[in-house]
Amino acid sequence: MLILRDIRKSYRIGPTEVDVLKGVNLEVQQGELLSIMGPSGCGKSTLMNCIGLLDRPTSGSFMLDGVEVAYTNDDALSDIRNRRIGFVFQQYFLLSRLTALENVALPLVYRGDAGQDTTDRCMELLKRVGMEDRALHRPAELSGGQQQRVAIARALVGSPSIILADEPTGALDTQVGGEIMELFKTLNAEEGITVVIITHDPGIARQCKRVALMKDGGIVE
Amino acid sequence: MILTSNLKEATRSLLASKQRTILALIGIVIGIGSVIAMVSVGRIVQDEALRQFKEMGTDILTIEKEFGGGLPDGGGGRPAAKSALKLDTIRAIASRCPAISNVAPSVRGTGEASFNGKKLERSGPMGVTASFLAINKLSIREGRFLSDLDEQSRFCVIGSQVAAELQKKGADRVVGSKIRIGDNLFTVIGVTSEVPQGGMRRFEPNEMIYLHITTSLRVFANAEISSITARVSPGYTNTAARDQVLAYFVSLGMGSAVRITSPEEIIAQMEKQMQMFTLLLGAIGSISLIVGGVGVMNVMLVSVTERRREIGIRRALGAKRGDIRGQFLIESVILSLIGGLVGIIFGVGASWLIAHFAQWQFTLSLGAILLGVGVSNAVGIFFGYYPARQASLLDPIVALKSD
């Protein structure tokens, strides 16, 4: 469902051209729990931005659900991000002025959905991540682990093809991080949700069914 | 849904930074307030002037001698005809033109007036007929006005201000006092009632010394009838009356010697001038509006900078550039509209105060209010567009990385 072929990305920093991704090939199947692991500076984040359609590769092919998506226009990319990709960030990235419930509903707002259905759907997801009794709390009133759970509910709300998690446990202590990883594993096992976790932590990577090792701008394994 | 959630978001974000919001609001309030006050005062002055003008009645025509215009003096060597409007000619207007019920010719005199050897400031002699009083809607406070039996007499009627000056200069009784104009002495036989200043008469009634027109024509050198006020008979339009008067003068071979003005023309001309005046005031007010608008832009730019990460998050979750732009645009429009509403209240209040102290009749101008709402909306869009566009063009990755 997700096929990357020879993805290259280079940045121009001053007079020199820096190649960050040097031909990445990757295939992710429906229902996979995959981790992309590598040391910092190996191009993980850039790859994540490309897979998340926040950035366009310099060259290469990126097929998502059988459609070439890498080079479409900005509005179309926004739409694909909205419908097909669920983001989970290291810093949770909840909007501080909104309640947990409103944060979860945000992707649906940009889809133009409204009404009681939306609220029901969001409550259902908050329940799924064990946060239903905190629905009306704002992020500042929640612990890191709780915020990350809300963020996961937000990623799930639009029924995306893939959940893209960038160091999802990076800001959490080991125990809470473990709980978050358990949540991902459960979602993957019970509901067949495709999850791609980007991490530098071998302990996290080991919990995934498959590990892609990144080194120096390419995937070596 | 996006709209309602944007509205909600905008209000929240404005409330979240109250101090900044209030500062931007003050700018807009002053801007809109001054535009409204200026335009509204302009309207009030315009209405006031028209009201004073109409107080004299709109059923009057002004007939003036056309200066430099061709009285039939036969420029090409023919013997010059008598180049003045004659009193008999004028008196005949009312009988020859059924559309004219009454005429009041007048002569402006020259010469210094004095009482008991003391000069009377701010006074001027004017020769009139008995019909003058009624046509100019003046009334007598004391004594009587000049009558047609006073031809060639040495009587005069004075305005209230001249009367006051006489008393100041030691006259026990105003009526009966003698005023010297040039080499002639005139006995005061009446005083006209005080008339509010700034009316649309072409003279200042309170400062006049009225003589009989026949006396003035004799006493003053080079005196000639320069202006006639004619009242239109009921049932006739001003245009019909004007045509009749013109036909009358044409029949005398003096068609090009007079200029006849109807109140409509003067009103139209006045309105045009007043509109320019209002426009000018509005333009002055707009300067502060621009300053207010720049304030809004500043606040919005700061808001965009502060919320870069939020923008990045929203973009990652699927917000299109247009969504982001809309969000910030709505915020600046709300800011400007609130400022505009408060500004309208201030502006109307200020114009009420000005009207109150200037003793003008206050009128609430709906146009000014609509202008205020429209302009504040436009300010919000115009000065909010650039920051909103900046926000929408942020690269999501860069925006997410910022703190």
Chai-1 contact restraints between the chains, C-beta under 6 A:
chainA,res_idxA,chainB,res_idxB,connection_type,confidence,min_distance_angstrom,max_distance_angstrom,comment,restraint_id
A,N49,B,I397,contact,1.0,0.0,6.0,A-B,restraint_1
A,L54,B,P396,contact,1.0,0.0,6.0,A-B,restraint_2
A,L54,B,I397,contact,1.0,0.0,6.0,A-B,restraint_3
A,D55,B,I397,contact,1.0,0.0,6.0,A-B,restraint_4
A,D75,B,K320,contact,1.0,0.0,6.0,A-B,restraint_5
A,S78,B,G318,contact,1.0,0.0,6.0,A-B,restraint_6
A,S78,B,K320,contact,1.0,0.0,6.0,A-B,restraint_7
A,R81,B,G318,contact,1.0,0.0,6.0,A-B,restraint_8
A,N82,B,G318,contact,1.0,0.0,6.0,A-B,restraint_9
A,F87,B,A316,contact,1.0,0.0,6.0,A-B,restraint_10
A,F93,B,I313,contact,1.0,0.0,6.0,A-B,restraint_11
A,L95,B,E310,contact,1.0,0.0,6.0,A-B,restraint_12
A,R97,B,R12,contact,1.0,0.0,6.0,A-B,restraint_13
A,L106,B,L317,contact,1.0,0.0,6.0,A-B,restraint_14
A,P107,B,L317,contact,1.0,0.0,6.0,A-B,restraint_15
A,P107,B,G318,contact,1.0,0.0,6.0,A-B,restraint_16
A,V109,B,M1,contact,1.0,0.0,6.0,A-B,restraint_17
A,V109,B,S5,contact,1.0,0.0,6.0,A-B,restraint_18
A,Y110,B,G318,contact,1.0,0.0,6.0,A-B,restraint_19
A,Y110,B,A319,contact,1.0,0.0,6.0,A-B,restraint_20
A,G112,B,M1,contact,1.0,0.0,6.0,A-B,restraint_21
A,A114,B,M1,contact,1.0,0.0,6.0,A-B,restraint_22
